[in-house]
Amino acid sequence: MSLAKACMDLLDKVIKLQVNSNDQAFFTDIKEFATTKKNGFTQATGKALHRLGTSKPSEDTVKQMVEAIPSSLSYKDEDSQLYPVQSAIWNTDSIKYLPILAKEGIKHNVGGRDKRGGLLADNPRDDDNWSTLQLLVHIDVDDASYAIPIDTACLNAMKELRKAGLLVKTDVKELLYCACHPSSKMRFEYFVEWESDSLVARTNDGLPYVHLIINTSTQSLASFTMYLRASLKYYPRQIGCLFLKDNNGKTTIKIAIEKNGRNNTFKAIQECIPTDTTLPILHHAAKDAPEYFNDLSVRYPSAIFLRDENGRSFKQAQLASGTKTIENDAFFFLTLADDEIAEVDPVTKQYPFLTAAIAGTGDLLTVYHLLSKNPSLLDHYREQVTRERAD
């Protein structure tokens, strides 16, 4: 048993003598003495917990300290007004103690109820009042030489918190946003591997988190590049997060260009998607971001010959979108080859003239034009319908 714990136990026993003592003055003196000494132990241990980055004790020693004097976990530094668990985040050498402080802190409601031992309490030292947990996944440094050590220390602490159930899967959606920064690359990748669905998650207002990152990150372009590269790994056929739309129909590519400029954004995209890509980027561009179709066509010319996740060729996807008619884009229909006019859509199992009939406004001039190129398709369709009814 530690000296501090022995003293604290003794003080508690003396205080309990009140029930068997008629000497109220004795009890009053003892209570004042006990309170003074107890506060002294709390203060001394609390200050020591704020110096962990300097003293660098073993983790077992820290555990013994807080078990002996649990009130020290709630001791606030006079200057910063931080709890020890909050103070630990601001020194690379003290980050490793954060899981211990949080695990013990949750037993004593440090920071208040449901604050996970102080992890979810707002950190007064941070200008944005982020919680300690948010800072753990985000905190960075200006000196690049310290980036990897801090990223590593924070990642190790996150892993320990996860083992203890103090970092859970439902946290990832919001924390992925906090971790998307070049200095927290390993933390970001850890979250992505843990919960990749968070890459296409949205805020409560329906805003894709990637849009929020582009608009608020101190390194917007680098953070966008990180996010796009990760999303392409898990959602390749959707071209990652590039064409995710907000409630107003704005795509990620548009948000990125508005924030970082056209040239910088396309350079970043090309870093993530090679020129000879096998991803149907032009299919998605034509559908979701037609204003950037020419820019992407120049950079990915061979993508015009690819098929999308539904097996559609570029022209089949265009026709199925319902935006093409003989009146608004005659060139598109005039350049359709005979085999393209006769090819059945892999999704609807219909000929192009039927796709044109049901897509969009069902333009009759377009349907007539397609049938005039190959009238026999109508007979084939009738035969097909007859066989299906017979079956």
C-alpha positions, 0 to 999 in steps of 0.5 A: 500500500502506498504512503498516500493511500495509507494516510488517506485511509487513516484520515477516513477512519478518524473521521468515522470516530464521530459516531463514537465520540462525544467530544465535538471539539476533537472531531472539529479539529480532526476534520479540519486537519483531515480536510487540509491533508486530503486537499494537500494530497489531491493538490500534490498528486494533481500537480504531478499528473500535470507534469507527466510529460516532464517526469515521465513515470512508468504507466504502472506508477501513474495508475498507482497514483490515481488509484491512491488519490482518485480526487487528483484526476479532477485537479485543475491546473491553476493557469490552464484550468485543464484536468490532467486528462486534458493536459496530457494531450498537449505534450508528446511525452504525456499522450501515452498516459491519456488512456490510463487517466481516462479509464480511471477518470470515468470511474469518478465522473471526471468532467461530468457525467457521460464525459468518458473520464474527461475525453468528451469535455471541452478543452479550454486551451483549444480556441474552438473548444474541441474535446480532448478526444477530438484533439487526440485525433487532430492535434498537429505541429508546425515542425514537420520533423515532429509530425510522425512522432505525434501521429504515432503517439496519438494513434497508440493512445487511440488504440488503447482507448478502443480496447477500453471501449472509450473510443467506439465505432459510432465516434468515427463518422465525426472524428474522421473529419477531425483526423483528415489533415496531413499531420494526422495521416496515420490516425486518418487511415486507422479510422478509414480501415475501421469504418470505411462507410464514414467516408460517404457520411453526412452531417446532421444537416446533410452536408458530406463531411468531405465538403466540410473538410474542404471548406474548413481545413487549414490545408484544404487541398492536401486534406481533399487529396487524402480524402479522395484517395481513401474514398477511391480505395473503398468506392472505386466505381463511384469515383470515391467522393468526387461526385458526392452532392450536398442538399443543393446539388453541389458536388465535391469536385465543384466545392474543391475547385471553388476553394482551391482553384481549377488547376490545383484541384485537377492536379490533385485529382490526377495524383489520385486517379491515373490517366489510364484509369479503368474507372468510369469517371466520364460516365459520372462527370457527364451525369453529375458534373457536366460543367467539368466534363471537358476538363476531365475528358482531356485528362482521361480520354480513354475513359470514354470507352469504359463501362460503368458499374452497371455495365453500360457504355458511355452512350448507354449511360447518357441515353438512360439519363434522359437528358439527351434528345435529337433536338438538344444534341443531334450530334450524339444520335447522328454518331451512334454506330449501328451496333450501338443502336442495336445493343440492349441496355444491360440494366433495362434489357431494352433497345435504345429506342425504348430507353429513349421512350421511357427516359426523361420526357420520352421524346417521340422525335428521338424514338422515331430517329432511332427506329428509322436507323434500324426498323427491324428492332421493333419486330425483334421487340415484338417477338421478345414480348410474345415469347415472354408472355408465352413463357 
